[in-house]
Amino acid sequence: MIARLGGQASGVFARWLNKRIPPASQVQLNHRRIFILPSRAGLGLMLLLLIMLIGAINYQNSLIYAVTFVLASLFWVSLYHTYRNLSGLQVHGAGSRPVFAGESAPFDLTLRALDREHQSVRLMWPGETPQQADVNSNQEAQVTLYHAVQKRGWFKPRRLRIETRYPLGWFVAWSLVDLNLQVLVYPKPVDAPLPGAGRSGEGEGEQPYGEGVDDFQGLRAYQPGDSRRRLDWRAWSRGQGLHSKVFAEPLQDSIWLDLDAAPGVDLEQRLGCLAGWILQLEQSSQPYGLSLAGEQQGPALGDAHRDACLLAIALYGVAP
C-alpha cells in the first residue's frame, strides 16, 4: 500500500488523486494533500511499546508503565509535528531547459515557507535521485531536480513526491503533486559526415545575414546574457531603457540540411544525424538552413536559429 502511494499510482487511485490534488503550477500543502503513516522505525516502536505494556501488566512494574506511557506520548506528539512540518509549504514549478535524449533534464522548483520553517523536506521522482531542502520561515529555497529522458518531444514527468520524516523519523508524511512540468527533448546527436556546401544566394544582395560583428543593424531590448560592450549606454542615460546593439555579417557558403540526405536505419537515427550536423555547423560558424516537413529555417547562425531548428526536429512527427 505504501509503495502504491509512493508514486506508482494508476487506475482508480490515479483518478481519485487527480480529483483530490489536481495539476497546478503552484501547490500549497494542506490536510487534503498530505498523507501520513508510521515509518518502519515507527512500526518497530509500536511493537516495542506493545511488548513493554504486556511486561508491565504481567509484572505490575510502575517504572515500565511510566516508560511505556512516556514513549507512547512522544510517539503521538511526533505524529502532529511530522504533519506540521509539511503543512503550509508552497511548491512552485519554475520551469526547465531543453536537453538531448539520453541526458537528465533539470527541473527548477521554488519552495516557500509562509509562517514557519520546514526542515528536512525531500523531493523525488520514482527511480530518480532525491533532493533535500530546509526552508526558513518567510523565505524561499531553490531546488533543482533531475529526471532522465530517453525520447524526443515533450516530456512530462510523473507526480512529484514530497515527504518528510522530521523530527524523530517515526512517521513519514508525504504528498504527490503534479506541477504541470514539461521539458523539450531534442534527438540524441549522431556523428556523421557533413553534406556538401552550396551557395544560399547567387548575388551579393541575395545573401542572408546572421549574427556577427561587422555591420550595425540597429537596437533591440536588452536580454540577459548580452555583452556589456554592446549596450547602448547613451539611450539608457536618456531614460529610453536598456538596449543592445545588433551587428550582422553576410552568410556565405550555406549548407542546407534535409532529412532525406541524413543517413540512418530509422527515423530517430536520421533526426539525430540532423541534430549532430546542427551542432557541428554552429561550432564551426558555418551558416546552415533546415528543410523539414515542407518548412524551411534559415540559412543563418546563432542561438535563436539553432534552437528553432532543434525544436522543429524534436517535434517532427510528434502528435500534439
Secondary structure, 3 states (H helix, E strand, C coil): CCCHHHCCCCHHHHHHHHHHCCCCCEEECCCCCCEEEECHHHHHHHHHHHHHHHHHHHHCCHHHHHHHHHHHHHHHHHHHHHHHHHCCCEEEEEEECCEECCCEEEEEEEEECCCCCEEEEEEECCCCCCEEEEECCCCEEEEEEEEECCCCEEECCCCEEEEECCCCCCEEEEEEECCCCCEEEECCCCCCCCCCCCCCCCCHHHCCEEEEEEEEEEEEECCCCCCHHHECHHHHHCCCCCEEEEEEEECCCCEEEEHHHCCCCCHHHHHHHHHHHHHHHHHCCCCEEEEECCEEEEEECCHHHHHHHHHHHHCCCCCC
